[in-house]
Amino acid sequence: MPRPLLLPEPFGLPATAQLRLSPLQSLLGWTLTAQRIVRANPECLYVAERRLHLLPASTPLQEALRWVCAPRSFEPRETTLALPRTGASPLTLRISRHHGAPAEPVQAVVWLADPALVVLDEAALRGAFAFTPAEARVAVALANGLSAAEMAAAWALQVNTVQMHIKRLLAKTRTARQAELVALLWRSAVHRLPSPANAGDGKACLDT
């Protein structure tokens, strides 16, 4: 059984959404969240014969793996690939060189991110910033790109009421603009996966 992938997470990506690959795309281990993302996006990537394949086939995965895992290179190496999806944000793969024990071959660790699977947690927002339930709901909607008018129409409220909540959000977070507020929310530790029971525990497995 491969070792758990307990590596630092880059750029706030979920640490559980990881795969370990050889330079030739062989799947050496992947976490439950990574399995979930792969199986939910067959138009972008799939696993066959214990190898990871990306679509379109022209995506330079093998080239990226060979560069990251170059045998006589000891400096940190990493690169990022984006996989377009119809009607959704792209999936991103951040590929990093991983040095194991001296006797082990060089491997690559892939952090797989699906923006649709990372959402703001209203309860965490209330705890982190002392938002009221109504303010937390507005904060989540604002972070997801809704305007005050769209929120008012969806919730049968006056636009002025929504704008009042936004002003309180700005005051409580000490931000001056909505863009600054949204950036702060996404940088804060207030994220969760929509289905925690399926999110995985960070351990690698080979259920291919």
Beta strands, then each sheet from edge to edge (+ up, - down):
strand 1: 18-21
strand 2: 27-30
strand 3: 45-48
strand 4: 51-54
strand 5: 78-85
strand 6: 88-98
strand 7: 107-113
strand 8: 119-120
strand 9: 191-192
sheet 1: 2+ 1- 7+ 6- 5+
sheet 2: 3+ 4-
sheet 3: 8+ 9-
end
